[in-house]
Amino acid sequence: MEWLYFVAFAFGAVYRIAGSAAQIVLTQIVPRERLVEAHAKNALANSTAEVAGPGAAGVLISLTSPALALVAEAEAEAVMLTCSALILRGLRLNEVLHPATQRFRAALLAGLSFVAQNRPLVTMACIVGGWQLCPGLG
């Protein structure tokens, strides 16, 4: 059971970080005047996957078996992640790092310090963090 908790935590952490990073990268590759449209299309794709995914999983389970459906899902996700990594590898971003925050630890501390100095951001971080601890309860 401990391994299951560890794997679930690892997947959740990667999913959350990737989601945040995707929004940041989107702002760097899409022109400012088309940013709202790009975010809307990204949200539509995510919503479509959330709605269609469980139905497709039910059909796959009814046609095969739960174990085979789980293996198929894992393989499909691995293929999608590989394709995503290959696409992202081709992106060239013009990110300018401030000399004081070039190191990850320094950047992390600078971000935490910024959030800690803004009461609304602290409140929002606490609420979102609490919500993320209970993803299936909504």
N, CA and C atoms as a LAMMPS dump frame, in Angstrom:
ITEM: TIMESTEP
0
ITEM: NUMBER OF ATOMS
414
ITEM: BOX BOUNDS ff ff ff
-5.0000000000000000e+02 5.0000000000000000e+02
-5.0000000000000000e+02 5.0000000000000000e+02
-5.0000000000000000e+02 5.0000000000000000e+02
ITEM: ATOMS id mol type element x y z
1 1 1 N 0.818 -1.19 0
2 1 2 C 0 0 0
3 1 3 C 0.869 1.265 0
4 2 1 N 2.03 1.184 0.654
5 2 2 C 2.914 2.354 0.69
6 2 3 C 3.362 2.751 -0.714
7 3 1 N 3.634 1.748 -1.565
8 3 2 C 4.049 2.039 -2.94
9 3 3 C 2.923 2.722 -3.707
10 4 1 N 1.707 2.288 -3.453
11 4 2 C 0.573 2.911 -4.114
12 4 3 C 0.46 4.379 -3.722
13 5 1 N 0.641 4.664 -2.446
14 5 2 C 0.629 6.063 -1.989
15 5 3 C 1.754 6.859 -2.643
16 6 1 N 2.939 6.27 -2.691
17 6 2 C 4.093 6.951 -3.284
18 6 3 C 3.848 7.254 -4.76
19 7 1 N 3.367 6.26 -5.501
20 7 2 C 3.122 6.446 -6.938
21 7 3 C 2.027 7.491 -7.159
22 8 1 N 0.964 7.426 -6.357
23 8 2 C -0.118 8.407 -6.49
24 8 3 C 0.397 9.811 -6.194
25 9 1 N 1.23 9.942 -5.156
26 9 2 C 1.795 11.25 -4.832
27 9 3 C 2.692 11.741 -5.968
28 10 1 N 3.544 10.864 -6.496
29 10 2 C 4.46 11.247 -7.573
30 10 3 C 3.681 11.692 -8.811
31 11 1 N 2.678 10.912 -9.2
32 11 2 C 1.877 11.278 -10.37
33 11 3 C 1.157 12.598 -10.132
34 12 1 N 0.594 12.766 -8.941
35 12 2 C -0.105 14.016 -8.625
36 12 3 C 0.811 15.214 -8.673
37 13 1 N 2.02 15.062 -8.116
38 13 2 C 2.978 16.164 -8.108
39 13 3 C 3.393 16.534 -9.536
40 14 1 N 3.7 15.53 -10.341
41 14 2 C 4.097 15.792 -11.729
42 14 3 C 2.944 16.437 -12.493
43 15 1 N 1.731 15.948 -12.279
44 15 2 C 0.566 16.497 -12.967
45 15 3 C 0.363 17.968 -12.609
46 16 1 N 0.483 18.301 -11.352
47 16 2 C 0.288 19.685 -10.907
48 16 3 C 1.38 20.595 -11.442
49 17 1 N 2.618 20.151 -11.393
50 17 2 C 3.73 20.968 -11.885
51 17 3 C 3.615 21.148 -13.397
52 18 1 N 3.278 20.077 -14.099
53 18 2 C 3.152 20.16 -15.554
54 18 3 C 2.023 21.099 -15.949
55 19 1 N 0.925 21.078 -15.199
56 19 2 C -0.186 21.982 -15.501
57 19 3 C 0.199 23.437 -15.349
58 20 1 N 0.928 23.732 -14.288
59 20 2 C 1.382 25.108 -14.082
60 20 3 C 2.397 25.514 -15.146
61 21 1 N 3.307 24.617 -15.446
62 21 2 C 4.322 24.91 -16.451
63 21 3 C 3.691 25.109 -17.831
64 22 1 N 2.656 24.341 -18.136
65 22 2 C 1.996 24.468 -19.437
66 22 3 C 1.397 25.855 -19.614
67 23 1 N 0.814 26.4 -18.56
68 23 2 C 0.248 27.741 -18.658
69 23 3 C 1.338 28.784 -18.895
70 24 1 N 2.472 28.613 -18.244
71 24 2 C 3.571 29.56 -18.413
72 24 3 C 4.152 29.47 -19.809
73 25 1 N 4.362 28.247 -20.292
74 25 2 C 4.925 28.072 -21.634
75 25 3 C 3.964 28.628 -22.678
76 26 1 N 2.67 28.426 -22.453
77 26 2 C 1.678 28.945 -23.4
78 26 3 C 1.799 30.455 -23.559
79 27 1 N 2.059 31.165 -22.466
80 27 2 C 2.204 32.621 -22.549
81 27 3 C 3.46 33.024 -23.309
82 28 1 N 4.422 32.125 -23.413
83 28 2 C 5.663 32.451 -24.103
84 28 3 C 5.64 32.098 -25.587
85 29 1 N 4.748 31.198 -25.985
86 29 2 C 4.748 30.779 -27.387
87 29 3 C 3.57 31.34 -28.183
88 30 1 N 2.59 31.911 -27.482
89 30 2 C 1.417 32.466 -28.157
90 30 3 C 1.482 33.995 -28.061
91 31 1 N 1.239 34.674 -29.169
92 31 2 C 1.243 36.142 -29.111
93 31 3 C 0.183 36.658 -28.127
94 32 1 N 0.47 37.768 -27.5
95 32 2 C -0.393 38.32 -26.452
96 32 3 C -1.842 38.498 -26.918
97 33 1 N -2.04 38.949 -28.146
98 33 2 C -3.401 39.202 -28.633
99 33 3 C -4.2 37.911 -28.847
100 34 1 N -3.552 36.754 -28.885
101 34 2 C -4.261 35.472 -29.069
102 34 3 C -4.214 34.607 -27.813
103 35 1 N -3.75 35.169 -26.707
104 35 2 C -3.559 34.401 -25.481
105 35 3 C -4.876 33.917 -24.88
106 36 1 N -5.896 34.749 -24.876
107 36 2 C -7.194 34.345 -24.324
108 36 3 C -7.758 33.177 -25.13
109 37 1 N -7.666 33.269 -26.441
110 37 2 C -8.136 32.193 -27.314
111 37 3 C -7.355 30.896 -27.055
112 38 1 N -6.051 31.015 -26.878
113 38 2 C -5.22 29.831 -26.635
114 38 3 C -5.58 29.173 -25.306
115 39 1 N -5.781 29.979 -24.266
116 39 2 C -6.181 29.424 -22.974
117 39 3 C -7.553 28.763 -23.066
118 40 1 N -8.46 29.367 -23.813
119 40 2 C -9.8 28.797 -23.983
120 40 3 C -9.732 27.451 -24.704
121 41 1 N -8.918 27.368 -25.744
122 41 2 C -8.779 26.108 -26.478
123 41 3 C -8.121 25.043 -25.608
124 42 1 N -7.154 25.446 -24.797
125 42 2 C -6.499 24.515 -23.881
126 42 3 C -7.504 23.983 -22.853
127 43 1 N -8.329 24.872 -22.306
128 43 2 C -9.353 24.465 -21.344
129 43 3 C -10.382 23.551 -21.999
130 44 1 N -10.753 23.838 -23.241
131 44 2 C -11.698 22.995 -23.968
132 44 3 C -11.142 21.591 -24.172
133 45 1 N -9.864 21.504 -24.527
134 45 2 C -9.239 20.192 -24.711
135 45 3 C -9.231 19.408 -23.4
136 46 1 N -8.893 20.08 -22.297
137 46 2 C -8.889 19.401 -21.003
138 46 3 C -10.286 18.952 -20.603
139 47 1 N -11.285 19.803 -20.798
140 47 2 C -12.668 19.456 -20.451
141 47 3 C -13.176 18.296 -21.302
142 48 1 N -12.849 18.318 -22.574
143 48 2 C -13.261 17.23 -23.463
144 48 3 C -12.673 15.904 -22.999
145 49 1 N -11.408 15.921 -22.618
146 49 2 C -10.765 14.695 -22.139
147 49 3 C -11.403 14.213 -20.841
148 50 1 N -11.75 15.145 -19.951
149 50 2 C -12.366 14.762 -18.68
150 50 3 C -13.763 14.188 -18.878
151 51 1 N -14.48 14.672 -19.888
152 51 2 C -15.834 14.171 -20.148
153 51 3 C -15.791 12.864 -20.948
154 52 1 N -14.98 12.824 -21.991
155 52 2 C -14.947 11.654 -22.868
156 52 3 C -14.15 10.493 -22.28
157 53 1 N -13.155 10.791 -21.448
158 53 2 C -12.287 9.748 -20.911
159 53 3 C -12.992 8.638 -20.15
160 54 1 N -13.813 8.962 -19.148
161 54 2 C -14.498 7.898 -18.409
162 54 3 C -15.433 7.058 -19.285
163 55 1 N -16.104 7.695 -20.237
164 55 2 C -16.971 6.936 -21.145
165 55 3 C -16.175 5.985 -22.014
166 56 1 N -15.057 6.481 -22.545
167 56 2 C -14.192 5.62 -23.365
168 56 3 C -13.626 4.479 -22.529
169 57 1 N -13.281 4.77 -21.274
170 57 2 C -12.769 3.716 -20.388
171 57 3 C -13.833 2.659 -20.142
172 58 1 N -15.08 3.085 -19.932
173 58 2 C -16.173 2.123 -19.724
174 58 3 C -16.373 1.229 -20.926
175 59 1 N -16.329 1.812 -22.117
176 59 2 C -16.468 1.012 -23.339
177 59 3 C -15.323 0.025 -23.457
178 60 1 N -14.103 0.476 -23.21
179 60 2 C -12.934 -0.401 -23.31
180 60 3 C -13.006 -1.537 -22.294
181 61 1 N -13.444 -1.241 -21.089
182 61 2 C -13.567 -2.283 -20.064
183 61 3 C -14.64 -3.292 -20.462
184 62 1 N -15.756 -2.82 -21.01
185 62 2 C -16.818 -3.748 -21.404
186 62 3 C -16.406 -4.611 -22.589
187 63 1 N -15.548 -4.098 -23.461
188 63 2 C -15.087 -4.874 -24.612
189 63 3 C -13.958 -5.839 -24.264
190 64 1 N -13.165 -5.503 -23.271
191 64 2 C -12.025 -6.36 -22.904
192 64 3 C -12.185 -6.786 -21.443
193 65 1 N -11.237 -6.415 -20.632
194 65 2 C -11.297 -6.682 -19.193
195 65 3 C -10.699 -5.475 -18.483
196 66 1 N -10.991 -5.312 -17.188
197 66 2 C -10.415 -4.16 -16.478
198 66 3 C -8.885 -4.133 -16.527
199 67 1 N -8.262 -5.291 -16.379
200 67 2 C -6.792 -5.341 -16.384
201 67 3 C -6.243 -4.933 -17.751
202 68 1 N -6.834 -5.453 -18.813
203 68 2 C -6.369 -5.114 -20.156
204 68 3 C -6.628 -3.648 -20.468
205 69 1 N -7.749 -3.122 -20.011
206 69 2 C -8.049 -1.711 -20.212
207 69 3 C -7.033 -0.831 -19.49
208 70 1 N -6.635 -1.238 -18.294
209 70 2 C -5.639 -0.486 -17.535
210 70 3 C -4.287 -0.486 -18.248
211 71 1 N -3.898 -1.631 -18.791
212 71 2 C -2.647 -1.722 -19.546
213 71 3 C -2.719 -0.852 -20.803
214 72 1 N -3.858 -0.896 -21.494
215 72 2 C -4.024 -0.081 -22.7
216 72 3 C -3.947 1.408 -22.361
217 73 1 N -4.557 1.793 -21.248
218 73 2 C -4.518 3.196 -20.83
219 73 3 C -3.094 3.632 -20.507
220 74 1 N -2.353 2.78 -19.805
221 74 2 C -0.97 3.112 -19.453
222 74 3 C -0.107 3.237 -20.709
223 75 1 N -0.309 2.337 -21.657
224 75 2 C 0.461 2.4 -22.902
225 75 3 C 0.096 3.653 -23.705
226 76 1 N -1.19 3.976 -23.762
227 76 2 C -1.618 5.17 -24.495
228 76 3 C -1.041 6.423 -23.845
229 77 1 N -1.03 6.451 -22.531
230 77 2 C -0.479 7.618 -21.839
231 77 3 C 1.026 7.733 -22.084
232 78 1 N 1.724 6.615 -22.105
233 78 2 C 3.161 6.647 -22.376
234 78 3 C 3.437 7.171 -23.786
235 79 1 N 2.638 6.748 -24.753
236 79 2 C 2.799 7.228 -26.13
237 79 3 C 2.514 8.727 -26.2
238 80 1 N 1.444 9.164 -25.535
239 80 2 C 1.1 10.593 -25.539
240 80 3 C 2.183 11.434 -24.881
241 81 1 N 2.713 10.964 -23.754
242 81 2 C 3.769 11.714 -23.075
243 81 3 C 5.027 11.787 -23.93
244 82 1 N 5.346 10.717 -24.627
245 82 2 C 6.507 10.719 -25.512
246 82 3 C 6.31 11.717 -26.65
247 83 1 N 5.119 11.698 -27.251
248 83 2 C 4.824 12.66 -28.323
249 83 3 C 4.897 14.09 -27.797
250 84 1 N 4.347 14.308 -26.616
251 84 2 C 4.381 15.637 -26.008
252 84 3 C 5.813 16.095 -25.771
253 85 1 N 6.646 15.207 -25.251
254 85 2 C 8.048 15.556 -25
255 85 3 C 8.767 15.891 -26.305
256 86 1 N 8.48 15.154 -27.366
257 86 2 C 9.113 15.427 -28.65
258 86 3 C 8.662 16.78 -29.219
259 87 1 N 7.386 17.085 -29.063
260 87 2 C 6.884 18.374 -29.534
261 87 3 C 7.503 19.51 -28.725
262 88 1 N 7.53 19.352 -27.403
263 88 2 C 8.092 20.402 -26.546
264 88 3 C 9.585 20.593 -26.783
265 89 1 N 10.262 19.527 -27.144
266 89 2 C 11.699 19.624 -27.399
267 89 3 C 11.996 20.559 -28.57
268 90 1 N 11.044 20.635 -29.502
269 90 2 C 11.234 21.487 -30.671
270 90 3 C 10.941 22.955 -30.42
271 91 1 N 10.347 23.278 -29.261
272 91 2 C 10.041 24.676 -28.962
273 91 3 C 11.3 25.424 -28.544
274 92 1 N 11.422 26.617 -29.021
275 92 2 C 12.529 27.478 -28.623
276 92 3 C 11.941 28.673 -27.885
277 93 1 N 12.229 28.761 -26.618
278 93 2 C 11.699 29.85 -25.8
279 93 3 C 12.789 30.872 -25.546
280 94 1 N 12.406 32.122 -25.545
281 94 2 C 13.337 33.2 -25.24
282 94 3 C 13.112 33.638 -23.796
283 95 1 N 13.545 32.809 -22.889
284 95 2 C 13.362 33.106 -21.479
285 95 3 C 14.628 33.771 -20.945
286 96 1 N 14.443 34.932 -20.361
287 96 2 C 15.562 35.671 -19.794
288 96 3 C 15.53 35.488 -18.28
289 97 1 N 16.56 34.885 -17.755
290 97 2 C 16.635 34.67 -16.317
291 97 3 C 17.381 35.823 -15.658
292 98 1 N 16.824 36.295 -14.582
293 98 2 C 17.483 37.333 -13.804
294 98 3 C 18.712 36.702 -13.153
295 99 1 N 19.865 37.367 -13.169
296 99 2 C 21.09 36.763 -12.62
297 99 3 C 20.943 36.273 -11.175
298 100 1 N 20.152 36.959 -10.364
299 100 2 C 20.023 36.558 -8.96
300 100 3 C 19.176 35.304 -8.792
301 101 1 N 18.383 34.928 -9.814
302 101 2 C 17.502 33.773 -9.667
303 101 3 C 17.801 32.679 -10.687
304 102 1 N 19.01 32.614 -11.171
305 102 2 C 19.337 31.582 -12.15
306 102 3 C 19.365 30.195 -11.529
307 103 1 N 19.654 30.109 -10.289
308 103 2 C 19.681 28.808 -9.632
309 103 3 C 18.283 28.475 -9.142
310 104 1 N 17.923 27.209 -9.22
311 104 2 C 16.568 26.789 -8.858
312 104 3 C 16.229 27.146 -7.42
313 105 1 N 17.126 26.863 -6.507
314 105 2 C 16.848 27.128 -5.096
315 105 3 C 16.595 28.617 -4.854
316 106 1 N 17.411 29.451 -5.467
317 106 2 C 17.235 30.895 -5.309
318 106 3 C 15.898 31.34 -5.901
319 107 1 N 15.543 30.784 -7.056
320 107 2 C 14.272 31.127 -7.691
321 107 3 C 13.099 30.659 -6.833
322 108 1 N 13.208 29.463 -6.289
323 108 2 C 12.156 28.94 -5.42
324 108 3 C 11.967 29.824 -4.196
325 109 1 N 13.06 30.182 -3.556
326 109 2 C 12.984 31.035 -2.376
327 109 3 C 12.444 32.419 -2.709
328 110 1 N 12.82 32.964 -3.867
329 110 2 C 12.31 34.272 -4.285
330 110 3 C 10.801 34.202 -4.513
331 111 1 N 10.333 33.123 -5.129
332 111 2 C 8.899 32.951 -5.352
333 111 3 C 8.131 32.787 -4.052
334 112 1 N 8.651 31.96 -3.153
335 112 2 C 8 31.766 -1.853
336 112 3 C 7.961 33.073 -1.064
337 113 1 N 9.045 33.84 -1.119
338 113 2 C 9.096 35.118 -0.426
339 113 3 C 8.055 36.086 -0.988
340 114 1 N 7.922 36.106 -2.316
341 114 2 C 6.928 36.968 -2.95
342 114 3 C 5.521 36.6 -2.503
343 115 1 N 5.216 35.3 -2.51
344 115 2 C 3.889 34.839 -2.1
345 115 3 C 3.649 35.159 -0.63
346 116 1 N 4.648 34.904 0.217
347 116 2 C 4.5 35.116 1.66
348 116 3 C 4.231 36.584 1.999
349 117 1 N 4.672 37.511 1.161
350 117 2 C 4.48 38.938 1.43
351 117 3 C 3.132 39.462 0.946
352 118 1 N 2.35 38.614 0.288
353 118 2 C 1.052 39.022 -0.258
354 118 3 C -0.052 38.158 0.352
355 119 1 N -0.799 38.734 1.291
356 119 2 C -1.82 37.985 2.028
357 119 3 C -2.835 37.281 1.104
358 120 1 N -3.336 37.925 0.043
359 120 2 C -4.281 37.208 -0.844
360 120 3 C -3.646 35.976 -1.5
361 121 1 N -2.357 36.068 -1.851
362 121 2 C -1.69 34.909 -2.449
363 121 3 C -1.505 33.783 -1.44
364 122 1 N -1.217 34.135 -0.185
365 122 2 C -1.083 33.11 0.863
366 122 3 C -2.425 32.409 1.053
367 123 1 N -3.494 33.188 1.123
368 123 2 C -4.834 32.611 1.287
369 123 3 C -5.174 31.699 0.121
370 124 1 N -4.917 32.164 -1.091
371 124 2 C -5.217 31.367 -2.267
372 124 3 C -4.366 30.093 -2.305
373 125 1 N -3.099 30.192 -1.947
374 125 2 C -2.227 29.021 -1.927
375 125 3 C -2.724 27.988 -0.923
376 126 1 N -3.178 28.445 0.233
377 126 2 C -3.703 27.515 1.247
378 126 3 C -4.973 26.825 0.765
379 127 1 N -5.866 27.596 0.15
380 127 2 C -7.118 27.017 -0.351
381 127 3 C -6.847 26.016 -1.47
382 128 1 N -6.023 26.416 -2.441
383 128 2 C -5.718 25.528 -3.567
384 128 3 C -4.947 24.3 -3.082
385 129 1 N -4.006 24.49 -2.169
386 129 2 C -3.266 23.351 -1.628
387 129 3 C -4.174 22.369 -0.924
388 130 1 N -5.111 22.868 -0.127
389 130 2 C -6.073 21.996 0.531
390 130 3 C -6.958 21.266 -0.458
391 131 1 N -7.387 21.979 -1.495
392 131 2 C -8.221 21.365 -2.537
393 131 3 C -7.457 20.252 -3.253
394 132 1 N -6.173 20.479 -3.528
395 132 2 C -5.377 19.48 -4.242
396 132 3 C -5.13 18.225 -3.412
397 133 1 N -5.212 18.34 -2.092
398 133 2 C -5.047 17.158 -1.245
399 133 3 C -6.24 16.212 -1.349
400 134 1 N -7.359 16.718 -1.822
401 134 2 C -8.595 15.919 -1.889
402 134 3 C -9.173 15.978 -3.309
403 135 1 N -8.463 15.486 -4.325
404 135 2 C -8.911 15.693 -5.706
405 135 3 C -10.192 14.965 -6.09
406 136 1 N -10.499 13.843 -5.466
407 136 2 C -11.664 13.081 -5.883
408 136 3 C -12.917 13.347 -5.081
409 137 1 N -12.89 14.326 -4.183
410 137 2 C -14.032 14.55 -3.301
411 137 3 C -15.035 15.556 -3.837
412 138 1 N -14.711 16.212 -4.954
413 138 2 C -15.586 17.275 -5.449
414 138 3 C -16.808 16.82 -6.127
